[in-house]
């Protein structure tokens, strides 16, 4: 039977894992001699290992999919969300101690209330601090993986997003790519296997679906610039300090963007308009952002003269 462990639930995507790194490291510091198991999708295993805070990944594709077959964990930590199902999933493991936000379905839980308008990295650090575990929300950096970059020094463009509401039009990405390529930059376009057609519409070298997660991390770590939306690739740029232009919307950047104090390296372009985050069509505020604005910010970050580029 396995030794009692700390079990952490974060069965979400790449960006979700990356913003939880400070909380995971807070748990690592609080429980240095106890193994930490992260319940997360199998595809994130390489990234979880890079955090230095996870001993084991338990493949978990989402809520209702947690399969804990060991003795009850010493501590179960809900870094997944605010709903009752994530609480129920962890309570089913019969932990000696459960760290989670309060929920009306579970009045005996003494956790903090779920707040709004809080940066996602800080949210989980605040949860731990409620239970006496310190964590630094700015501790987002990752070590570079020990694999070569498939395109060292390239400008990386990532046109995809988990939801259409966050997907800036591909023709605008294409115009950004064409302009930067004309100025001598090597352009590579990333995405998953299902986004190859989308990536191909941008132009440049299409790496969508052709890299492991470690190779993608190395690509971002060694890139000259990253241009993308509110995606996991943007969080990788933050983790490696790679200059990035992030086309944000409809979720405001103070909730999911780079942390304060990094504005000179990670530039967020946002219309100021919030909207529904999980719809299929691009948000109206996102559509207000023109490629000239993105190019202007890109030129500043890579040290090119601005010329006659206008705000779009």
DAKAJO-V678898 format. One record per backbone hydrogen bond with DSSP energy under -0.5 kcal/mol. CO is the residue of the C=O (numbers start at 0). NH is the residue of the N-H. Records with the same first field share a line. If there is no record, write none. Layout:
BEGIN
CO=NH ; NH
END
This chain:
BEGIN
4=6 ; 73 ; 74
5=7 ; 36
6=76
7=9 ; 38
8=78
9=11
11=40
12=16
13=17
14=18
15=19
16=19
17=20
19=23
20=24
21=25
22=26
23=27
24=28
25=29
26=30
28=31
30=33
34=5 ; 36
35=54 ; 55
36=7 ; 38
37=39 ; 57
38=9
39=59
40=43
41=44
43=47
44=48
45=49
46=50
47=50
48=51
49=142
55=37 ; 57
56=58
57=39
61=64
65=67
66=68
72=95
74=6
75=98
76=8 ; 78
82=86
83=87
84=88
85=89
86=90
87=91
89=92 ; 94
90=93
96=75
97=99
98=77
102=105
105=102 ; 108
111=101
118=122
119=123
120=124
121=125
122=126
123=127
124=128
125=129
126=130
127=130 ; 132
128=131
131=133
134=136
135=138
137=139
144=146
148=151
150=153
153=155 ; 223 ; 224
154=156 ; 187
155=226
156=158 ; 189
157=228
162=165
163=166
164=282
165=167
168=171 ; 172
169=173
170=174
171=175
172=176
173=177
174=178
175=179
176=180
177=181
178=182
179=184
180=183
184=186
185=154 ; 187
186=204
187=156
188=206 ; 207
190=208
191=194
192=195
194=198
195=199
196=200
198=201 ; 202
203=205
204=188 ; 206
206=209
211=215
212=216
213=217
214=218
215=219
216=220
217=221
219=222
221=152
224=155
225=244
226=157
227=246
228=230
230=234
231=235
232=236
233=237
234=238
235=239
236=240 ; 241
237=240
238=141
242=225
243=245 ; 266
244=227 ; 246
245=247 ; 268
246=229
247=270
249=274
251=254 ; 255
252=256
254=119
258=261
261=264 ; 265
264=243 ; 266
265=267
266=245 ; 268
267=269
268=247
271=273
278=164
282=286
283=287
284=287
285=288
287=289
289=292 ; 293
290=294
291=295
292=296
293=297
294=298
295=299
296=300
297=301
298=303
299=302
305=308
END
